[in-house]
Amino acid sequence: VSTQSTGILALSFTRPDSYWHYLVSASRDRLMHVFDIRRDYELVQTISDHSAIVTSVKFVEKPNDSQLTLLSCSADKSVRFRTGFNTGSLQLQFQTYQHVQEMSTFNDLEF
């Protein structure tokens, strides 16, 4: 993943048996990059809504559901929940639907 020059801290793939085929990476530069695996890891979105290092990212998929959720946590002491939407160009784009701010830093997400 050559788009992140400051070091990758977290990676998450969608399930191999799912409808979705994506990889997300997170790094010290507070950016997350979403790649389409089916298109030779083409970059489909850069997300920059955290204000500090992104420490973990996870895709969450419900069985038999066509919705994809992306979660991230950061040294800015927040967890963000995003829903994936197909755009007109058949590209997936994520929009934040919930933002939780806490008193301490989250270092990992486990489901």
C-alpha positions as CSV (number, residue, x, y, z in Angstrom):
1,V,0.0,0.0,0.0
2,S,2.1,2.8,-1.3
3,T,-0.3,5.7,-0.6
4,Q,0.8,6.0,3.1
5,S,4.2,7.3,3.7
6,T,4.2,7.5,7.5
7,G,3.8,3.8,8.3
8,I,0.7,1.6,8.3
9,L,-0.6,0.9,11.8
10,A,-3.7,-1.2,10.9
11,L,-5.2,-3.2,8.0
12,S,-8.6,-4.8,7.6
13,F,-10.0,-6.9,4.8
14,T,-13.6,-7.7,4.1
15,R,-14.5,-11.4,4.6
16,P,-13.3,-13.5,1.6
17,D,-16.8,-15.0,1.2
18,S,-18.7,-11.7,1.3
19,Y,-20.3,-9.6,-1.3
20,W,-17.7,-6.9,-0.6
21,H,-14.0,-7.0,-1.7
22,Y,-12.2,-4.2,0.1
23,L,-9.0,-3.5,2.1
24,V,-8.7,-0.5,4.4
25,S,-5.4,0.8,5.8
26,A,-4.7,3.3,8.6
27,S,-1.6,5.1,9.5
28,R,0.2,7.7,11.6
29,D,-0.8,10.5,9.2
30,R,-4.4,10.1,10.5
31,L,-5.6,8.9,7.0
32,M,-7.4,5.8,6.1
33,H,-7.3,4.5,2.5
34,V,-10.0,2.1,1.1
35,F,-8.9,-0.1,-1.8
36,D,-11.0,-2.2,-4.2
37,I,-9.4,-5.7,-4.3
38,R,-11.3,-6.6,-7.5
39,R,-9.7,-3.7,-9.3
40,D,-6.1,-4.6,-8.5
41,Y,-6.2,-2.6,-5.2
42,E,-7.4,0.6,-6.8
43,L,-7.7,3.4,-4.3
44,V,-11.4,4.3,-4.0
45,Q,-11.5,6.7,-1.0
46,T,-9.2,8.5,1.4
47,I,-10.9,9.3,4.7
48,S,-9.4,12.0,6.9
49,D,-11.9,12.7,9.7
50,H,-9.7,11.8,12.7
51,S,-7.5,14.5,14.2
52,A,-4.7,12.1,15.4
53,I,-3.1,8.8,14.6
54,V,-5.6,6.1,13.5
55,T,-4.8,3.1,15.7
56,S,-7.3,0.5,14.4
57,V,-9.8,-0.1,11.6
58,K,-12.3,-2.9,11.1
59,F,-14.9,-3.8,8.5
60,V,-18.1,-5.2,10.0
61,E,-20.5,-7.2,7.8
62,K,-23.8,-8.7,8.9
63,P,-24.5,-12.2,7.4
64,N,-26.9,-12.0,4.4
65,D,-26.8,-8.2,4.5
66,S,-25.7,-5.9,1.7
67,Q,-24.5,-3.2,4.1
68,L,-20.8,-2.7,5.0
69,T,-19.8,-0.8,8.1
70,L,-16.3,0.6,8.7
71,L,-15.1,1.4,12.2
72,S,-12.0,3.2,13.3
73,C,-10.5,4.4,16.5
74,S,-7.8,7.0,17.0
75,A,-5.4,8.6,19.4
76,D,-7.9,11.5,19.3
77,K,-9.9,9.4,21.8
78,S,-12.8,8.8,19.3
79,V,-14.4,5.9,17.6
80,R,-16.1,6.5,14.2
81,F,-18.8,4.4,12.6
82,R,-19.3,4.7,8.8
83,T,-21.7,3.1,6.4
84,G,-20.6,2.3,2.8
85,F,-22.7,3.5,-0.1
86,N,-22.4,2.7,-3.7
87,T,-22.0,5.8,-5.8
88,G,-23.2,6.2,-9.4
89,S,-19.8,5.0,-10.7
90,L,-20.2,1.7,-8.7
91,Q,-17.5,2.9,-6.3
92,L,-18.0,2.5,-2.6
93,Q,-17.9,5.6,-0.4
94,F,-18.1,5.8,3.3
95,Q,-20.0,8.4,5.4
96,T,-19.8,8.8,9.1
97,Y,-23.1,8.0,10.9
98,Q,-21.9,7.9,14.5
99,H,-19.0,9.5,16.3
100,V,-18.2,8.6,20.0
101,Q,-15.7,10.7,22.0
102,E,-14.2,9.2,25.2
103,M,-11.9,10.2,28.0
104,S,-9.1,7.7,27.0
105,T,-7.5,6.5,23.8
106,F,-8.8,3.4,22.1
107,N,-5.9,1.2,20.7
108,D,-7.8,-1.6,19.1
109,L,-11.3,-2.8,18.0
110,E,-12.4,-6.4,18.4
111,F,-15.7,-7.9,17.3
